[in-house]
Every structure is written in structure tokens, then in C-alpha cells.
């Protein structure tokens, strides 16, 4: 056109939804659906094809074991399936009221916590799935109970020192969890220089793979109170029975041989209440937000549950102490939603709040609290790590979904938000459905995927840089309602839908 000066730009920088139509820069579009970005331009996004025939998908996770990568799939009827199972169409866990679940993989096992998007389900538990297609069972384990477990002085010479000794039994499960010491105990008065014969040793459920004998050191007979729970127990050397069938054993030890404390097991949970999030910190399992009620009345009896964090012993993801393994975040009538380890700090999130806890080397109930932000937080599936595939000190920063937008976190929130360009679009999201947002980061493809409650995927391509200026936003729509996404084979996007594709 004569007299027209063409507008030139070297990059196409994506969707702009901020301010009125006239505010859209020349190198952005006010409408750009179903495109992918390439160097200095864009193309139509790739099509999708059926990957696995699971109908009515509500939530999906990528599950890595030492031998394979599979998907854990929750359907709208409360059934969880493992695509890598020998029988992939047979549920590994079925709970009719489960509308969502938390997942954490440890040593090839999958820990599953049924929830409703807000709290763990009432009267439900954390389950452990062995990855072999067998039905998931309740994590942890029930202690020995009942029976006629008996300890008696042997006729054989030995080393057991004179005085009162209390004997007990601990089960070891197929995941290596050691149960609390059983209620059934046996008491003897040792004469000294004799071994001890144990009979009628309890056997357990099919998941019990070994039993351990525990005992007290010699108690002065004149000081013995009769309280079989009131003394320190130790694992007896040579007291492990590596099966679930043998019912007799002879043990022999000096008091000085009793070194490994077993008394801590007395406080262990036999079952673990379901929560809304599972994570790890310093090789401990983190579980948060048990059944409770979000309410403005902070005196409600269940209010502490939604602020409760359970922390396991290091290296023992099922060993939660009912005494020292608890933290309670500040209570303000709203639930904890997420937990993430970052640069050696445990961060806890609510929808509009962020807290930090530091492991001080003592029990979790003593870990110091730092309040990071009282206006910014994230939903249950709204935290995506960057750089590392798991939590830890190597994560460069976190990407989070907050009411104010998609935002970077490096120990503090970086503003303006990454979603600065699409501010108006983000603020169209119904806040009552904000808990349904899921954020996933593909660090190889350099794309952030945000599944919105409307079933649309918002993408943020950061190949040009992860700043509010350089990220390129777009909208992907489908002929089905997207309910969740995950990544397999590093950067292949898997889309779950509650409708047929």
C-alpha cells in the first residue's frame, strides 16, 4: 500500500491478554489457539492420538520403577490402575469416594493417598503398591497381637544376666517397615548364665516377611514395677527370624550386647491417615492435610487436621511417630495444599500462604518456622519443579500457580509474574475452581503446561528465556475435557480426559 510503512519484528512472542485490545504489542496476538512455537515463529500444534484405553480419567502420574516406566491412572469411579501391571485393566486400589490422590515413589514402590482435592478422605489411609500388579495394601503394619508368646530360662548355659527381662516381638514387612513392639510380651526372671528359649512366637499377615525379638536389659527384681511398657527395649543380636512361619528361637546375649534401641517403635502408627499431599524432605516422607473442615471458626475440633504435617523417620517412609513426627502449621481456617523441598528447606503452601521449615537435627516438632508470604501460595497440583526431576538442593527455582498468576519462586516470589502478558486471561479463572489447576514443567522441551478447570491447557514456551518478557503463551483446546497431564520418556505429553477422545 502506497505510503504505508511496514511493521517489522524478528520474533513472534505469543498471546497477549492484558488491558484493552489496543494494548496488544505488534509482535503478539490477542488470539492464538492451538499453536506451538518455533524459532522466531510458530506452527500448528501436534495432533494427539490414543495412548492407552483408560476411560473416564481423573488423574494421572508417571510411575518409575527399576524395570519400567508406567502410568498410574485414577478414573471417575475411584479406581486406580497401573498401565505397567501384568493386568493393567485390573484396579490396584478402589475407593468409591476417591476423586483425587497423592503419589510418591520410593525405592520402586508407589505410596498412594486418597483425597478429595481439599483433604485426605475421612477414615482412609496411605496405601503402598509394590509395582507388581498386586492390590495395594495399607502402608505401615499392624503389630503382633494375641497368642501365648512365651519366654523361659533354657537348660543350656548362656550369657543372659540375672534379673527381670521383658521380651517382645516386632514384625518386619515386605517394604522393610518395622512395626511397633507387639502388645503381647513375656517376662522372665533370669538366674544368670543361661540362654532364653522363646516359643509360640507370633506370625503375621502375608506382608510380614521377618520377625525380630526385642528385650530389656536386666531389671533389678526389687525395682521391677510390672509395667511391661515402661522400660527400654533393644533389638536382640541374633534375634531376627527371616520368615513368617518359625515359632521358636533360643537367644543368648549380655546386656552390653543390647545396643540398638527398639523403644521408638512403641510410638509408631500402625496405619497412616490419608492426606492431600505426599512428598519427601531429607529422605523423610512428608504427609499433609488430613481430613478436616475449612471453616472460619478456628475453634472447630477438626481444624488442626488441615494444618497437620506428618514427617517420617529418615530413610523409613512408613515410620511415622505419633509423638514426635508431627508439625502443625499456623492455623487460619484454610488447609495446607502442597509441600516442596528446595535448597535444603521444606516449603509448605496454602492457597494464599507460604511457610518454610528447617531441619535442625532434632525431631520435626521442634523445627523452626519462617513465614515467607501471607498472600501468595499454590493449589494441590500447582507446584512444578524446574531443572531437577525430584526435590532437592539442585532445583534452580520453582514454578507455581497462584491466584495472582504463574510465578517463579527462589526462596521468595519473583514479580511481576511469569503470566504478566496474560494477566486478564488468568483472572478469568473461577476462584472457586482454582484447586483444580495442575502445573507441569517440561525442562527438556522448555514448556510449562497449566491444566485449567475448564479443560483447556495453557502453555508457556520458555525456549527464549524464563522471564515475563521472553516466555510465549498460548492456549490449547481439545474435543474432550482435559483433566490432567503428565510427562513420559522425558518430554512426551500424556493427556488424561474424563471423556472419550
N, C-alpha and C positions, 0 to 999 in steps of 0.2 A: 504494500500500500504506500502510495507516494507520501512522503513526509513523515512516515512512521519510523520511529527508532526502535528496533527490536530489543527485547529484553533477553539478555544472555545470562545463563548461570551454568556452572560446571558440575553441580551436584543437585540431585533431587532429594529433598530432605524430609519427605513423608507427610503424614497427616498433621493438620493444624486445626485445633478446635479450642480456640481461646479468643474471647472477645467477639466483635461483630464480624460479618463476612469481609468487610474491607480491611480488616487487620491481618488477613492471611498473607504471609510473605509470598513473593513471586516464585520462590523455589520450593513451595509447599503446596499441597492440595487440601481443600476443605472437605474432600470426599475421596477416599482411595481404599476401596474394599478389595479383599482377596488378591493382594499382590505380595510378591517377595522382592527384596531389594538386592541389587547387584551393584558393582562398582559404578558410581555416577548415574545410576538409573534404577529401573525396576522392571519386573516381568510378572506375568500371572503366576500365582502360587501354584505349587504342585498339586495334583489331584490326590485323592485318597482312595484306598482300596481296603477291602475287608482283610483284617489280620487274624482275628480269632472269633469264632462264632459264639461269644458270650452275649446273651440278650440282656436288656434292662440293666446296664452297667451304672452303678452309682459312684464307685471309687476304684482307682487302680494304682498299684505301686509296682515298681520294679524290684524284684527279689533276686539277689545274687547269692548263689551257694558255691562251694568249691568246685562243683562239677558243671553248673549251668546257670543261665540267666532266664528267669521266667517272670510271669506277671501274677500278682495276687489281685483278684477281681471280686469286688462286692457287688451283688445285684440288688435290685429294689425289694427283694423278698427277704433280705437279711442273710443271704448265703455267701460265703467266701470260697473262691476256687483258686487252685494253683495250676496255671497253664502248663507247668513242667511236671506235674504229677503223673504217675503211671495211669491214673484215671482222672484226667483233667475236668471231666464234667461231673465228678462227684465232689460235693462240698467238703471242705476241710473244717468248716465251722459254720453253724447255722443258729442264728438268734433272731427271731422274728422282729423284735423291736429295734434291731441294729440298723441305723440309717447311715452310719459312717464308722470308720475305725482308724485307730492309730497303729503304726507299724514301725518296728525297729528290728533290724537284722543283727544278730550277734553270733559269731562262730558258726555261721551257716544256718542257724535256727532263726525262725521268724517269731517275734513276740507281737501279739495282736491284742488290742484293747478296744472293745466295742463301745461306741458312744453315739450321741445324737446331734453332734455338731456344737454342743454347748458344754456338756459334762459327760463323764462316764455314765454308763447305764446303771440304774439302781439295781442292787443285788446281782451285779455282774462282776466279772473278774478279768484279769490279764491272762491270756492263753499263750501257750508255747506250741509251735508247729515245727516238727523235725525236718520238714522238707522232703518227705518220702511218700506223700500221699495219704499217710495215716491221719486220722481225725485229731485235731488239736485238743490238747488237754489243758486244764488249769495249770498255770505256772506255779512254781514252788512245789510244796508237797506236804501231805499230812504226816504228822509224827507218829511213831509207834504207839499203839493203844491196846488195852486189854491184854488178855493172856496171863500166863503164870511164869513169866521170866524169873529164873532162879539163879542165885549165886551161892556157892558153897565152898568151904575150905577143902582143898584137894588133899588126898592122901600122899601126894607127891611133894617132895621137898622143893622149895622155891624161894622167892625173894620178897613176897608181899609182906609189908611191915605190919607190926601189931597195932591194933586199934580198929575203929569202925571205918568201913569203906562202903560207899554207896556206888552201885553200878547202874548204868543206863544204856540206852540204845539210840543211835542216830541212823536214819535211813539216808542213803545216797541215791539220787535219781539218775535217770539216763542223761540228764543235762549237766550232771556234776553238782547239783544243789544238795546241800546237807540240811536236813530238816532239823527242827528243834529236838531237844532230848525228849524222848517219849515220857508220858506220864507214868508208865509202868517202870518201876525201879526195884532193885533188890539190895538189901542191906545185910552185910555180914560183919561179925567181929573176928578179925584175923588174929591168930595166935602168933604169927610171925614165922618166917622160914617155910612157908607153904605157898603153893600155887593156888589159883582160884578156878573152879570148874563152873562154867556157865551152861545152863540148859534152858530149853523152851524159849530160845531167842526168837523174837518176833520176826515174821516175814511180812512183806508189804504188797502194795499194788503192783501191777505188771511193770510200771515205770521204775520201780525200785531195782537197782542193779547191784547194790552192795549194802552192807550194814557195818557200822562202826561201834565198838564198845567204848564207853566213857566211864570214868571213875574219879572219885575224890582221893586225895591223899589221906593218910591215916588221921582219924579224928580221935582225940583223947576220949575214951569211953565215959569218963566222968563229966565231960563237957558237951557230949552229944545231946542235941535238943530234940531229935526225932523229926525235924523238918528236912525232908529229903530234897527240897528245892533251895535250901538256904546255904549251900556250900558250893565251893568252886569245883567244876568238873574239868577233866582233861581227857584228851584222846589217849587211849591206851596203846602203847607201842605193840605192834603185832596183833592189834585188836580189830583189824579190818577183815571182814568176810566178803569175798568178792563174788558173791552170788546171792540169790534170793530164796534159798532153799535150806541151807545148812542151819541147824538149830542148836548146835552145841559147840563150845570152844573152851579151851583152857588157856588162861592168861597168866603172865608172870612178870612182875616189874618191881623196881624200887620206886619209892616216892620221887626220888631225884630224876627218874626217867619220865615222869609226867610233866611235860614241858608245853605241849600245845593246848592252849585254853579252848574249852568247848562250851563254856558258860554263856558265851554271847548268843548261842543258838536258842537259848530259852526265850529270847525276845523276838525271834523271827516270826514273820507272818507265814501262816500255812497256805493261805490264798491271798492274792493281791487284788485289791479293789480296782475296778476299771476306771480309767481316766481318759481325758480327751487328747493327751499328747504323750508320746514316748520319745526319749532322746538319750544322749549319753554325755557325760562330763567326767573327765579324769578317770575313764574306764569304769564309771558307775552308770547304772541305769537311772534315768530320771523319769518320773511319772507325775503328771499334774492334773488337777481339776477332777476330783471325784464327784459323785452325784451330790447335787445341792440345788439351791434356787437362787437365781439372780433376783434381787429384791432391794428396794430402798430401805428396808428395815434391817439395819446391821445387827439387830439382836436376834434375828431368826436363827433357830438352832442349827440349821444346816449350812449357814453362811460360811463357816470356816472351811467346809469341804471344797468349795470352789476356789479357795486360795491356798489349798494344801499342795505341797510338793513332797513326794516321797523320793528318797535317794538311797540306792543300794550300797552294799559294801563294794570296794574296788575289786574289779575282776569277777564279781559274783552278781550277775544281772537279776537274779531272782531272790537274793538275800536282802530283804528289807526289814530293818529293826522297827518294832512298834514303839520304841522308846526314843532312840537317838537318830533315827533315819527320817525325821520329819522337819520340814520348814513350812512356815506359814507366812505368805507374802502379805503386805499391807491389805487390810480388808476395807473395801469401799462399796460393797454390794455388787461388784462385777467380777466375772470369772477370769482366771488365767487362761490364756489361749495357746501359748507357744513357748518353747524353750530352745535355746541355741547356745552352744559353746563357741566362743570367738575370742581368740588371743588370750587363752587361758582363763577366761572369765565366763561364768554362766549367766546368760541374759534370759530373763523371764518377761513375757509380754502379756498385756491385756489389750483389749481393742484400742484403748487410748492411753496406755501407760507402759513404761519400760523400767525394769529393775535389773540390778546387777548383783551377783553374789560371788565371793572369792573363797576358794577352798583354803582354809587356814591351817590345814593339817589336823584339825580336831573333828569331832562329829558334826554332821551337817546342821544340826540345830543351833550350832554356835557360829556358823559362817556369817560374816558381816554383810550387811545390806547397804547398797548405794542406790538412791533413786536417780535414774538417768533422765526421765522425761515424764511429766504428768499430763501430757496432751497428745502424745504420739505412741502408737502401738501397732498391733497387727492381728489378723484373724487366725484361726486354727491352721489353715493351709497357706498362710500369707507370707512365710519367710522362705526365701530361696538363697542358698549359699552360692558364692562365686569363687572360682579357681579350684577349690578342693571338692572332691566328691562326698566328703563327710565333714563332720565338725572337727575343729582343732585349731591350733595356733597358726596354721598356714593359710587360712582363709583371708583373702585381701580385704574383703568387705562383704556386707550382707545387702541383699535387695529385699525390700519389704513393701507390702501393700498396707497403706494407712488410709484413714478417712481423707486425708489431705492429698493423697496421690501415691504413686510408686516412688520410693525414696531410698537413697543409699544410706547405709549405717556403717560407721567405722569406729564405734565406741561412742559416737554422738551422731545425730542426724544431720545430713548434708542438705542444705536448702540453697536455692529453690529445688523442688522435687524433680526427679527424672522426667516425670509426666507433665512438666511445665507447659509444653506445647499443646497438650490435650486436656488442660485443666477443666474446661467446660464439659467435655465428654465424661471425664471421671466423676464429676459432681452430679451427673445424671443418674448414677447408680443409686438404687433404693437402699438407704442405710439399714433398713430392717432386714435386708438380704445380704449384707456385707460379709457375714460369716461364710457364705458360700463361695467366696473368691478363692481361687487357687493360683499360686505363683510358682512357676518352674523356670529355672535358668539353664540354658544350653551354652556352656562356656566354649564349646568347640565351634558350633555354628554361630555363636555370639548373638543369641536371640533370647529375649525374655518373653515367656508366654504367660498371659494372665487370663485364666478362665473366669468369665464374668457370670453372675447369677442368671443372666438372660440366655446362656448357652452360646455366647459369642466368645471368640478368642481374640484378645487384644495382644498384638505382637510389638515388641520393641527391638529393632535391629541395631546393635551397637558395634558393628564392624568398623565404623568410623570413629568410635570412641564412646565411652560410657559417661557422657555428660548431657545435661539438658539441651545443649545446642546440637550435639552430634548424633544423638540417638534418633532413629527414624521409626515412627509409629505407624501402625496400620491395623486394619480390622479384618478378621477372617470370619466369614459366616458359612454355615453348612445347612444341608437339608434335614439335619437332625439336631437334637438338643445335646450340646456337649456338656457332660457332667464332670469330666476330669481328664487330665493328661498325664503322661509320664514319658520318660526317655529310655530307649533301649539301644544297645550297640553304640553307645556313647552319645549319638545325637540324632537318632531316628525318633520322630514324634509319634507316640501312640495316643489315639483319641478314644475315650470312652463315651458312650451315649446310652441314655435310657430309652432310645428309640432305634428302630431298625435303620441301617444306612441305606 
